[in-house]
Amino acid sequence: MKKKTGKGETQGGLLLTFQQAATCLGLTKRDVQAMVDEGLLHEVRAGEKRRITARSVSHTLGYDPFGVSAPALGGRYTDLTFEQYALKMLNRGVKKAHSRTIENYRSALSLTAKELGGLPMTEIGEEDLRRAFRRIEGKYAKYSLMSAYTITRCVMRTAYEAGDIPSDPSKHLESPKSTKPRRGDANRVYSQSELAEILRTSREYSAELYTMFALLECTGMRPGEMLALEWDSYDREKRTIRVFQAVTRQFGAIRDLGKSGKSKSVISVPKSEYSVRTLRLSEAAVEALDAWRTTLKRCGDRSKARSRYIFPGAKGRFRSLSGAEKLLQQYRAAYDLEGVTFYKFRHTMCTRLALDRQPVSVIQRVLGDNSPDVVTRIYTHVYAEEALRAMDDFFDRNADKPEP
């Protein structure tokens, strides 16, 4: 084949017209298009023209018909396994994702790595991917499964676009359907009696933990936002507190998809611009904060007494996420309350606001979420009894209205 450097082709004839690809393969242009649609040939855009990479044609034929050396063709395909390639991709960074987002990707990829991890990237086909998701669809909930699906496709697409595999086997992969039974909504929010018991027992156990619970109970803020609160953001007279930062985990290099890398707690900007907000506090939360401030001033640790953070850790810095979790675990063990988590207060607050008929836009502002879909799809959990009571209330309010 004559080597050209004109528009639509590169030196060494690496990009082929559909007719050139068809001639090399002994097929028609329609056959080439079908192979592109099936992910068997790699199509790229050269200006306004569509071209087929010589590399994907060579792979299909099993030899190089162009007389071009392997280096000119960009080298051979990757010899890494799925897990090795995924680790390399994650540690290199995924666009502008934060390290905590990369950690979420790792967690999601660990699901499919159980089925695909040892397979060479070049040998993974569409049926391998389908089989992998069929094996895990009964083990994981919808959200986890969709996260695994999305990031697995990202790995395959990245490898394909980098020329590391001959085709993208995930191109036509259908999204998986979780068959795992959903857990009851009652496990995801606190009832009024549970909240009363948690506040009572935590008050007995630890003034710090009680203050945390009192804040979370009336605001629904994220645990990281709570740990980053500063005394200057608290206005006792107005009974408000301003959220403008959060404690998050910063992760290091990932060495194993099945295990998170080493991490440390750091102060970071909020999740989105919606997360910067001022929240009203309950009387109980105000009383808890005032009592906690007095406790800190009287404690023997001067660094904590002078710290600008409401929940200070070592040397007056903010309390870390792991430190807060350890305090919570000790409390749960002391009172045999395994279902108590910080984040469940957030789900509970959202559900209470929804049952109080607050608009989604208001709930969105209180929780600091930039998407109403998060509020309606994830955080709101309505008990069956509450739904029946809402229907009774609706019927009562409309009983005397004339028929339309």
C-alpha positions as CSV (number, residue, x, y, z in Angstrom):
1,M,0.0,0.0,0.0
2,K,1.3,3.4,-0.9
3,K,2.1,5.5,2.2
4,K,0.5,8.9,2.3
5,T,0.5,11.8,4.7
6,G,-2.5,13.6,3.3
7,K,-5.6,14.7,5.2
8,G,-7.3,11.7,6.8
9,E,-4.2,9.5,6.9
10,T,-1.0,9.4,8.9
11,Q,2.5,8.6,8.0
12,G,2.9,4.9,7.6
13,G,-0.7,4.4,6.4
14,L,-2.1,4.0,9.9
15,L,-5.6,5.2,9.0
16,L,-7.5,3.5,6.2
17,T,-10.6,4.4,4.2
18,F,-13.5,2.0,4.5
19,Q,-12.8,0.8,0.9
20,Q,-9.1,0.2,1.8
21,A,-10.1,-1.8,4.9
22,A,-12.6,-3.8,2.9
23,T,-10.0,-4.6,0.2
24,C,-7.5,-5.7,2.8
25,L,-10.1,-8.0,4.5
26,G,-11.6,-9.2,1.3
27,L,-15.0,-7.9,2.3
28,T,-17.5,-5.2,1.3
29,K,-17.8,-1.7,2.8
30,R,-21.0,-2.8,4.4
31,D,-19.2,-5.7,6.1
32,V,-16.6,-3.3,7.4
33,Q,-19.4,-1.1,8.8
34,A,-21.0,-4.1,10.5
35,M,-17.6,-5.0,12.1
36,V,-17.3,-1.4,13.4
37,D,-20.8,-1.6,14.9
38,E,-19.8,-4.8,16.6
39,G,-16.6,-3.3,18.0
40,L,-14.4,-5.6,15.9
41,L,-12.7,-2.7,14.0
42,H,-11.6,0.6,15.4
43,E,-13.1,3.7,13.7
44,V,-11.7,7.2,14.2
45,R,-12.6,10.6,12.8
46,A,-10.0,12.4,10.6
47,G,-11.5,15.8,10.1
48,E,-15.0,15.1,8.7
49,K,-14.0,11.7,7.4
50,R,-14.3,8.3,9.0
51,R,-11.3,6.1,9.0
52,I,-10.4,2.6,10.2
53,T,-7.1,2.0,12.1
54,A,-4.6,-0.2,10.3
55,R,-3.9,-1.8,13.7
56,S,-7.4,-3.2,14.1
57,V,-7.3,-4.5,10.5
58,S,-4.0,-6.2,11.3
59,H,-5.4,-7.8,14.4
60,T,-8.4,-9.1,12.5
61,L,-6.2,-10.7,9.8
62,G,-3.6,-12.0,12.3
63,Y,-0.7,-10.4,10.5
64,D,0.5,-7.0,9.2
65,P,-0.3,-6.6,5.5
66,F,1.0,-3.0,5.3
67,G,4.7,-3.6,5.7
68,V,4.8,-1.3,8.6
69,S,7.0,-2.1,11.6
70,A,5.5,-2.7,15.0
71,P,6.8,0.6,16.5
72,A,5.2,2.5,13.6
73,L,1.9,0.8,14.4
74,G,2.2,2.1,17.9
75,G,3.6,-1.1,19.4
76,R,1.8,-4.3,20.3
77,Y,-1.4,-4.5,22.4
78,T,-1.1,-4.5,26.2
79,D,-0.2,-7.7,27.9
80,L,-1.7,-6.6,31.2
81,T,-4.6,-8.4,32.9
82,F,-7.9,-6.6,33.6
83,E,-6.9,-5.9,37.3
84,Q,-3.4,-4.8,36.4
85,Y,-4.7,-2.4,33.7
86,A,-7.4,-1.0,36.0
87,L,-4.9,-0.4,38.7
88,K,-2.6,1.4,36.3
89,M,-5.5,3.5,35.0
90,L,-6.7,4.5,38.5
91,N,-3.2,5.4,39.8
92,R,-2.6,7.5,36.8
93,G,-5.8,9.5,37.6
94,V,-9.2,9.6,35.9
95,K,-9.7,13.1,34.5
96,K,-10.0,15.6,37.4
97,A,-11.5,13.1,39.9
98,H,-10.5,13.6,43.5
99,S,-8.7,10.7,45.3
100,R,-12.0,9.8,47.2
101,T,-13.7,9.5,43.8
102,I,-10.9,7.3,42.6
103,E,-11.4,5.2,45.7
104,N,-15.1,4.8,44.8
105,Y,-14.0,3.6,41.4
106,R,-11.7,1.1,43.0
107,S,-14.4,-0.3,45.2
108,A,-16.8,-0.6,42.2
109,L,-14.1,-2.3,40.0
110,S,-13.4,-4.8,42.8
111,L,-16.8,-6.4,42.0
112,T,-16.0,-7.2,38.4
113,A,-12.3,-7.9,39.2
114,K,-13.5,-11.0,41.1
115,E,-14.6,-12.4,37.7
116,L,-12.3,-10.7,35.2
117,G,-9.2,-9.7,37.2
118,G,-6.9,-12.4,35.9
119,L,-8.0,-12.3,32.3
120,P,-5.7,-10.6,29.8
121,M,-7.2,-7.4,28.5
122,T,-6.8,-8.5,24.9
123,E,-8.8,-11.7,25.5
124,I,-11.8,-10.2,27.2
125,G,-14.9,-10.4,25.0
126,E,-18.4,-9.2,25.3
127,E,-19.6,-12.5,26.5
128,D,-17.0,-12.5,29.3
129,L,-18.4,-9.2,30.5
130,R,-22.0,-10.4,30.3
131,R,-21.0,-13.6,32.2
132,A,-19.2,-11.6,34.9
133,F,-22.2,-9.3,35.6
134,R,-24.6,-12.3,35.6
135,R,-22.6,-13.8,38.4
136,I,-22.7,-10.7,40.6
137,E,-26.1,-9.3,39.8
138,G,-27.6,-11.3,42.7
139,K,-25.0,-10.3,45.2
140,Y,-25.1,-6.5,45.0
141,A,-27.7,-3.8,45.1
142,K,-28.6,-1.7,42.0
143,Y,-26.4,1.3,42.9
144,S,-23.3,-0.8,43.5
145,L,-23.9,-2.9,40.3
146,M,-24.4,0.2,38.1
147,S,-21.2,1.8,39.5
148,A,-19.3,-1.4,38.6
149,Y,-20.9,-1.4,35.1
150,T,-20.0,2.3,34.5
151,I,-16.4,2.1,35.6
152,T,-15.8,-1.3,33.9
153,R,-16.9,0.2,30.6
154,C,-14.7,3.1,31.3
155,V,-11.6,0.8,31.6
156,M,-12.4,-1.0,28.4
157,R,-13.1,2.2,26.5
158,T,-9.9,3.8,27.8
159,A,-7.9,0.8,26.7
160,Y,-9.5,0.7,23.3
161,E,-9.0,4.5,22.7
162,A,-5.4,4.2,23.8
163,G,-4.8,1.4,21.2
164,D,-4.1,-1.1,24.0
165,I,-6.9,-3.6,22.9
166,P,-8.1,-4.2,19.3
167,S,-11.8,-3.5,20.1
168,D,-14.1,-2.4,22.8
169,P,-16.1,-5.4,24.1
170,S,-18.3,-3.3,26.3
171,K,-19.6,-1.2,23.4
172,H,-22.9,-3.0,23.2
173,L,-23.0,-4.3,26.8
174,E,-26.4,-3.9,28.4
175,S,-26.7,-2.4,31.8
176,P,-27.1,-5.2,34.5
177,K,-30.2,-5.7,36.6
178,S,-29.7,-6.4,40.3
179,T,-31.7,-9.4,41.6
180,K,-30.6,-8.9,45.2
181,P,-33.7,-8.3,47.4
182,R,-33.9,-4.7,48.7
183,R,-33.5,-4.2,52.3
184,G,-36.5,-2.7,54.2
185,D,-36.7,1.1,54.4
186,A,-37.0,0.8,58.2
187,N,-33.3,-0.1,58.3
188,R,-32.3,3.1,56.5
189,V,-33.9,5.8,58.7
190,Y,-34.5,6.3,62.5
191,S,-38.0,6.2,64.0
192,Q,-38.9,8.9,66.6
193,S,-38.5,6.3,69.4
194,E,-35.0,5.3,68.0
195,L,-33.9,8.9,67.9
196,A,-35.0,9.5,71.5
197,E,-33.1,6.4,72.6
198,I,-30.0,7.4,70.7
199,L,-29.9,10.9,72.1
200,R,-30.6,9.6,75.7
201,T,-27.9,6.9,75.6
202,S,-25.3,9.1,73.9
203,R,-25.8,11.8,76.4
204,E,-24.9,9.3,79.1
205,Y,-21.9,8.0,77.2
206,S,-20.1,11.0,75.8
207,A,-20.8,14.8,75.7
208,E,-18.9,15.0,72.4
209,L,-20.9,12.2,70.7
210,Y,-24.2,13.5,72.0
211,T,-23.4,17.0,70.5
212,M,-22.6,15.3,67.2
213,F,-25.9,13.4,67.2
214,A,-27.8,16.5,68.3
215,L,-26.4,18.5,65.3
216,L,-26.9,15.7,62.8
217,E,-30.5,15.1,64.1
218,C,-31.7,18.6,63.3
219,T,-29.6,19.4,60.2
220,G,-28.9,16.1,58.3
221,M,-25.5,17.4,57.4
222,R,-22.8,15.0,56.1
223,P,-20.5,13.6,58.8
224,G,-17.5,15.2,57.1
225,E,-19.2,18.6,57.2
226,M,-19.9,18.1,60.9
227,L,-16.3,17.4,61.7
228,A,-15.1,20.5,59.9
229,L,-17.4,22.9,61.7
230,E,-15.7,25.9,63.4
231,W,-16.9,27.9,66.4
232,D,-16.9,31.0,64.3
233,S,-19.5,29.5,62.0
234,Y,-21.9,29.1,65.0
235,D,-24.3,32.0,65.8
236,R,-26.0,31.3,69.1
237,E,-28.4,34.3,68.9
238,K,-29.7,33.3,65.5
239,R,-29.5,29.6,66.2
240,T,-27.6,29.0,63.0
241,I,-24.4,27.3,61.8
242,R,-22.6,27.7,58.5
243,V,-21.3,24.8,56.5
244,F,-18.5,25.8,54.2
245,Q,-15.9,22.9,54.3
246,A,-15.7,19.2,55.0
247,V,-13.3,16.6,56.3
248,T,-12.7,14.0,53.6
249,R,-10.3,11.1,53.1
250,Q,-7.3,11.6,50.8
251,F,-6.1,8.2,49.4
252,G,-2.7,7.2,48.3
253,A,-1.7,4.7,45.5
254,I,-3.9,1.7,45.0
255,R,-2.1,-1.7,45.1
256,D,-5.0,-4.0,45.1
257,L,-8.5,-3.5,43.7
258,G,-9.9,-5.5,46.6
259,K,-8.4,-3.2,49.3
260,S,-8.4,0.5,49.7
261,G,-5.1,2.3,49.7
262,K,-3.7,4.2,52.7
263,S,-5.6,7.3,53.5
264,K,-5.6,10.4,55.8
265,S,-8.3,12.9,56.7
266,V,-7.9,16.4,55.2
267,I,-10.0,19.5,55.1
268,S,-11.4,20.1,51.6
269,V,-13.9,22.3,49.8
270,P,-17.6,21.1,50.0
271,K,-19.0,18.5,47.5
272,S,-20.7,21.3,45.4
273,E,-21.7,24.9,45.6
274,Y,-25.0,23.8,47.0
275,S,-23.1,22.4,50.0
276,V,-22.1,25.9,51.2
277,R,-25.2,26.8,53.3
278,T,-26.4,28.1,56.6
279,L,-28.7,25.8,58.7
280,R,-31.1,26.5,61.6
281,L,-30.4,24.6,64.8
282,S,-32.9,23.1,67.2
283,E,-32.9,24.2,70.9
284,A,-31.5,20.8,71.8
285,A,-28.6,21.3,69.4
286,V,-27.9,24.8,70.8
287,E,-27.9,23.6,74.4
288,A,-25.6,20.7,73.4
289,L,-23.1,23.0,71.7
290,D,-23.0,25.4,74.6
291,A,-22.5,22.6,77.1
292,W,-19.8,21.0,74.9
293,R,-17.9,24.4,74.6
294,T,-17.9,24.6,78.4
295,T,-16.6,21.1,78.7
296,L,-13.7,21.9,76.3
297,K,-12.8,25.0,78.2
298,R,-12.5,23.0,81.4
299,C,-10.6,20.1,79.9
300,G,-6.9,19.7,80.7
301,D,-5.9,19.8,77.0
302,R,-5.1,23.4,76.2
303,S,-4.8,22.7,72.4
304,K,-8.4,21.4,72.3
305,A,-9.7,24.2,74.5
306,R,-8.2,26.8,72.1
307,S,-9.0,24.9,68.9
308,R,-11.2,26.7,66.3
309,Y,-12.9,23.4,65.5
310,I,-16.0,22.4,67.3
311,F,-14.8,18.8,67.5
312,P,-11.0,19.0,67.9
313,G,-8.7,16.2,67.6
314,A,-5.0,15.8,68.5
315,K,-3.1,19.1,68.8
316,G,-6.3,21.1,68.3
317,R,-6.7,20.0,64.7
318,F,-10.0,18.7,63.4
319,R,-11.1,15.3,64.5
320,S,-10.5,12.7,61.8
321,L,-13.1,10.5,60.2
322,S,-11.5,7.4,61.6
323,G,-11.4,9.0,65.0
324,A,-15.1,9.8,64.9
325,E,-15.9,6.3,63.6
326,K,-13.9,4.8,66.5
327,L,-15.9,6.8,69.0
328,L,-19.1,5.7,67.4
329,Q,-18.1,2.0,67.4
330,Q,-17.3,2.1,71.1
331,Y,-20.7,3.6,71.8
332,R,-22.5,1.0,69.7
333,A,-20.7,-1.8,71.5
334,A,-21.5,-0.3,74.9
335,Y,-25.2,-0.1,74.2
336,D,-25.5,-2.9,71.7
337,L,-26.8,-0.6,69.0
338,E,-25.3,-2.0,65.8
339,G,-27.7,0.0,63.5
340,V,-26.5,3.4,64.5
341,T,-24.5,5.3,61.9
342,F,-23.8,9.0,61.3
343,Y,-25.1,9.0,57.8
344,K,-28.5,7.5,58.7
345,F,-29.3,10.9,60.3
346,R,-29.1,12.4,56.9
347,H,-31.6,10.0,55.4
348,T,-33.8,10.5,58.4
349,M,-33.9,14.3,58.1
350,C,-34.6,14.1,54.4
351,T,-37.5,11.7,55.0
352,R,-38.9,13.8,57.8
353,L,-38.9,17.0,55.6
354,A,-40.6,15.1,52.8
355,L,-43.3,13.8,55.1
356,D,-43.8,17.4,56.3
357,R,-44.6,18.2,52.6
358,Q,-41.6,20.5,52.1
359,P,-40.7,21.2,48.5
360,V,-37.9,19.2,47.0
361,S,-36.0,22.4,46.3
362,V,-36.1,23.3,50.0
363,I,-35.0,19.8,51.0
364,Q,-32.2,20.0,48.4
365,R,-31.0,23.3,49.9
366,V,-31.1,21.9,53.5
367,L,-29.1,18.8,52.6
368,G,-26.7,20.7,50.2
369,D,-27.3,18.4,47.2
370,N,-27.1,19.8,43.7
371,S,-29.4,17.2,42.2
372,P,-33.1,16.8,43.2
373,D,-32.7,13.2,41.9
374,V,-30.5,12.4,44.9
375,V,-33.2,13.6,47.3
376,T,-36.0,11.7,45.7
377,R,-34.2,8.5,44.7
378,I,-31.7,7.9,47.5
379,Y,-32.5,9.8,50.7
380,T,-36.3,9.6,51.0
381,H,-37.6,6.5,52.7
382,V,-41.3,6.4,53.6
383,Y,-42.7,3.7,55.9
384,A,-45.9,1.9,54.7
385,E,-47.8,3.2,57.7
386,E,-46.8,6.8,57.0
387,A,-48.0,6.4,53.4
388,L,-51.4,5.1,54.6
389,R,-51.7,8.0,57.1
390,A,-50.9,10.5,54.2
391,M,-53.7,8.9,52.1
392,D,-56.2,9.1,55.1
393,D,-55.2,12.8,55.5
394,F,-55.8,13.4,51.8
395,F,-59.2,11.8,51.8
396,D,-60.2,13.8,54.9
397,R,-59.2,17.1,53.4
398,N,-61.0,16.4,50.2
399,A,-64.1,14.6,51.5
400,D,-66.4,17.6,51.3
401,K,-65.3,18.9,48.0
402,P,-67.9,18.7,45.2
403,E,-67.3,16.2,42.3
404,P,-65.7,17.9,39.3
